[in-house]
């Protein structure tokens, strides 16, 4: 009700990896969590047959242990055939100092930037040659808390467009691999 996604009839497997009412942050800041929880969620989703992994979240710094755990989880899921798609970040960073947030920065994960309603790079979005694709991410009408809707922005809003498209393509040609899907998404996009 209220909004429509890019695909329809897809099975959704919600895997909660972020905390709500985290004791380390103020109450109602539910968009925080640990890379270890994300890594565990990725492995769980892959083990339960997920074809597409949407990660509308970013980490801007990881310890070596967190990096290794997250990288291993993404490699594991990718090897099981899952396409992993993640938000690139929202601090308008690009060349000459490109920095895409994790997990989008990892090689087996597609990094998604955001465009505005004129198909231009959104003012907040990361950009540069580390980005795989861009998708609408500015003034996106979406579901919100307390059974309401609101306009949101961010690469976290762009990423589900790409994930939905991957799911739609996969539903049309089920035998496509995650590598096939990555190539189709990349090669069919405008540069």
Beta strands, then each sheet from edge to edge (+ up, - down):
strand 1: 52-55
strand 2: 83-87
strand 3: 110-115
strand 4: 133-136
strand 5: 140-144
strand 6: 148-152
sheet 1: 1+ 2+ 3+ 4+
sheet 2: 5+ 6-
end
